[in-house]
Amino acid sequence: MNIQSTVKRITAIIAGGIFIAAAYYLSADSFMSFFRAGLFLIPTAFFVYMIQKMAKGDDSVQTVR
């Protein structure tokens, strides 16, 4: 096991602990706001990514004929 995987593992454990603590201490309304924001941001990020690919003229995105 190298140092990079150890650092990544420790970072993931700390981030998970922070998320669990936040979910425990915050109210259900805060969680639902976070959940709704995620439902909005994920498709938006995908849309922006696809628009960037089309604007660059990248041919790696192939269409079905």
Helices and strands as residue ranges (DSSP letters): H 3-25, H 28-56
